[in-house]
């Protein structure tokens, strides 16, 4: 609910065993606002499981590319 506080916690390694504490400094490159905390948490968990390419498309605002990047390549 407090974006600035959360970013500060990541930057200051408030949780030393967290993913971001080993990858400092971090930069905020994308955020979305939600009116329902449950939707916010669900979306964050979903995005964390996305591929790097899909996350980069989201950051770049290439929303039309997201469905294509979600498809699996079964030709291997």
C-alpha positions in Angstrom: 0.0 0.0 0.0 3.0 2.3 0.3 5.2 2.1 -2.8 8.0 4.4 -1.4 8.2 2.4 1.8 8.4 -0.9 0.0 11.1 0.4 -2.4 13.1 1.7 0.6 12.8 -1.7 2.3 14.2 -3.4 -0.8 17.1 -0.9 -1.2 18.1 -1.1 2.5 18.0 -4.9 2.6 15.4 -5.0 5.4 15.0 -8.7 4.7 18.6 -10.0 4.2 17.5 -13.4 2.8 15.2 -11.9 0.2 15.8 -12.2 -3.6 16.5 -8.4 -4.0 18.9 -8.1 -1.1 21.4 -10.1 -3.1 20.9 -8.0 -6.3 21.3 -4.4 -5.2 20.8 -1.7 -6.2 17.2 -2.2 -7.4 15.3 0.2 -9.6 11.5 0.5 -9.8 10.7 0.1 -13.5 7.0 -0.7 -13.4 4.1 -0.5 -11.0 0.4 -0.8 -11.2 -2.3 0.5 -8.8 -5.0 -1.7 -7.4 -8.1 -1.0 -5.3 -8.1 -4.6 -3.9 -5.1 -5.9 -2.1 -5.9 -9.4 -3.0 -5.8 -8.6 -6.7 -2.5 -6.8 -6.2 -0.9 -9.8 -4.4 -2.2 -12.2 -7.0 -0.9 -10.1 -9.9 2.5 -9.7 -8.3 2.8 -13.5 -7.8 1.8 -14.0 -11.4 4.3 -11.6 -12.8 7.1 -13.1 -10.7 6.6 -16.4 -12.6 6.8 -14.8 -16.0 9.7 -15.2 -18.3 12.3 -12.3 -18.6 11.1 -11.6 -22.1 7.5 -11.2 -20.9 8.5 -9.0 -18.0 10.6 -6.8 -20.4 7.6 -6.4 -22.7 5.4 -5.4 -19.7 8.0 -2.8 -18.6 8.2 -1.4 -22.2 4.5 -1.1 -22.3 4.2 -3.6 -25.2 1.0 -5.1 -23.8 0.0 -6.5 -27.2 3.1 -8.8 -27.1 2.2 -10.4 -23.7 -0.1 -13.1 -25.1 2.5 -14.2 -27.6 5.2 -14.4 -25.0 2.9 -16.6 -22.8 2.7 -19.4 -25.4 5.0 -22.4 -25.0 7.2 -23.5 -27.7 6.6 -27.2 -28.1 8.6 -27.7 -31.3 11.7 -28.9 -29.4 
